[in-house]
């Protein structure tokens, strides 16, 4: 049984979900209405249709319901206005109740039957009274969702220290583990203020070149190795992996930078 699979994204830089494209002729950027577990949703085609001999393993793929119309675009705008109003009302309720939580986003389902409130907090929050106030005001199903600080940055967006839009908000679909070792191996400053992103966590871009640096450094003498250079014997104190150069402290205390090709293999360790 041949099936046409198309990838649909619901948010910018959001996860791409597979749907059954049916008989629709679709291309990346097309706006569609799809069937989901929460009802009909508005999405954008992110991956062009591809034919498969058999459906992928797992649950049966939901179908593309139809192409989006001008009326759907208008409904999407109304949904956005409702989300802004709900956000303002919820923030007022939080202040009135004195809750220690930071509300940063509200998402309403396309059909308007459900609203999800996203917030961050240092610990658990008793929001039962808040929930009652929201249900009374909006008259729809309410979900309160506490998320991490990195997810907040992804949903809110912003500009990074590089001057570009945050990677997580523009194209990253999931967060990769980041460690301080990645910054150390790339000879970056270990000052937290210089290697942390808008979210306060280590920058996602530390991952991008880490494997390349590790590959380039495999052929370099280790820090602390004693090597012979054209200027004499000395200790390796720094690497410039990209340029394949070493900084060596000679026996007289002076420091030189020399190409890796000009040194001999380490004669010992200190």
N, C-alpha and C positions, 0 to 999 in steps of 0.2 A: 504494500500500500504506500504510494508516494504521497508525501506531505510537503507543503511549502511553509518553511519556517522563517519568520521575520522577527528581528530584535527591536523592541520598543523601550524607550526611556521615558520616565514620568517627570524627572527633575533634571536640570542641568548638572552634568557630572554624576548623575545618579546611576544606579545599577541598571544594566540592560536585561530585560526579561524576554524570553522567547514566547511567541504567539503563533497560532495557526493562521497563516495569511489567507487561506481560502482562495477565492477567485479574484481577489483584489490585485490590481497592478500598483505596486508601491515602490517608492524610492526614498532614500534617506532625506529627512526633513519634512516628509508628509505628516500631517496631523491626523490622528485617528482616534476613534472611540473604541475601546476594547472591553471585553468582559473580564472582571477580576472577582476575587472572593468577596470583595466589599461592594460589588455592583459595577456599573459602568464607570469607566475612568477615561480621562483625556490624556493621550500620550503622543510622542513624536517618534517616528521611525528612525532608529539609529543605525541598524544593520540591515542592508538590503536583503530581499528574500533569497533563500537558497533551498534547493530541492533535496529532500532526504528520502531514501527508499523506505525507511521505517521511522515511526515516531521515536523520539529520544526516550530513554528509560525514565521512569518516574510517573508522576501524575499526568493525566491527559492535558495537552496544551489547550489553554483558553483560546477563543477565536477573536479575530479582528471583527468587531461588530459592524462598523461602517466608517467611511471617511468623515472627518469633522466638517461641520457646516458653519455658516456665518452665525447661526443661532447658538451653536456650541461655543464659538469664540466669545459671544456676548455673555453666555452663562459662565464662562471661565473668568471674565472680568468681574461679574457680580460675585463670584466665589471669592476673588481676591479682595473685594471691598468688604465682604462679610468677615473675612479673616482679620482684616485690619481693625474692624469694629470689635470683634471678639477679643483680640489682643489687648486693646485699650481697656475694655471692660474687665478682663481678667486681671490686668495689672492693678486696677483700682481696687478690686476685691482683695488682692494679695496685700496691698498696703493697709486696707481696713482691718484685715485679719492679723496683720503683723507676722506673716509667714516668711521664713528665711529661705526663699527660693528665687531664682532668676529666670523668669519667663522670657523666652527669646523668639519663639515662633508659634504660629497656629496654622494648622492645615485642615481644611474642610474637604470632605469627599465631594466628588463632582456632582453627585445627586443631592448634596446638602443634608444627608441623613446622619452624618457623623462628623465630629470635630475632634482633632487631636491637638493637645497643648504640650509643647516641648519645653522643658526647663532643666536647669542645672541646680545642684544644691550640694552642700558639704556632706550631708547625711540624709537620713530618711525624713520625710516631711508628712505630717498628718494633714492631708488636704480634703478630708471628708466634708467639712463645712463649705469649702470652696467649690467642691463638686456640686453640692446642692444648689449653690447660688448660680452656677453656670447652667445647670440643667433647667432651672426655673427661668432664667433669662433667655436661653436659646431654644429650648424645647427640642433638642436633638441628643443623640447618644454622645457622651463625652468620654474621652480617654486622656488621662494624664500620663505623660511619658518622660521619665528622668533619663537624661543621656549624658555622655562624657563631654569634656571641654573640646576635644578634637571634633566631635560631631557638631558641636555648636558652631565652630569656625567654618565647617563645611557647609552648613545650612545658611549661615548669615553672610558668608563671603567677606571679601576685603582685599587689601593690597599688602603684599609681602614686602620685606626689606629690599628685595630685588627690584621693586617698582612694578612688578607684574601682578595680575590677579592671583589669589591663592590657588595653589595647585589642587588642593582638595575640593575647592568650589568650582574649578574650571574643567578638570578632566579626570582626576583620580577617582576610581570607583570604589576602592577599599584602601584601608590604611595598612601599610607594611610596618613591621616592628623596626624601631629606630633605637640605636644605642650610642652611648658616648664614645665607644670604641671606634665607631665609624668616623667621627670627627677627628679623633686622635690619629687614625691611620691615614687621613687625608691632610695631616699637618695643619689643621684648622685651630683657631683659638678655642680653648676650652672654657672661655667665659660664657656662662649660661645666657647672658643677655645678647650675645652675638650669634649663638647657634640655636636659639629658640624662636619659634614662629609666633604668630599672633595669638595662638591658643595657649602659649606658655610652655608647650611641650617642644621636644627637639624637632627641628625642621624636617619635613618629609624628604626634602631634596638631598639630605645627607645619604640617602640610600642610592641615589641615581648613579653615582660614580664610584661607589665603594668597591664593587667587584673589579672594576678597571684598575683602581689603585692597588688592590691586593694582587692582581695579576702582574702589574708592572714592578711591584716590589719583590716578587719572588726571586728575581735575578740579582737583587741588590744585597751587598753585605749588610749584616745586621748592625743596628746602632750599638756602639761600643766595640765593634770589631777593630782590630789593628790591621791596617792595610799599608801597602807601599805605593807611593805616588811619585811622579817625576820630581817633586820638591822634597821628598823624603818620606819617612815612615810617620804615621799618625793614627789617631782614633776617629772613627766615623761618628759624627755627632748629629747630623741631620740628613734627611733624604729629600730630593726633589724628583719624585717618581715620574712625573710627566715629562720632564726634560732629561731624565736619566742622568742626573748629576748628584754628587755627594758633597757635603761640607765636612772637611776633615780638619781636626786640630793636630798640628804638628808638634814634635817634641819640644820645640822652642816656645810653644804657647800660641803661635800665630794660627789663624784659620784660613783655609783656602777652599774654593769650590772647584771641583774637577769632574770631568766626564767619567762615567763608569768605565768606559773603554780604556782609559789611561791608567787604571790601577791594576795591581796584581791581587790574586785571591788573598783573603785574610790569612795572616800567619799565626793568629792566636786570639784569645779572648781576654778581656780585662775584668 
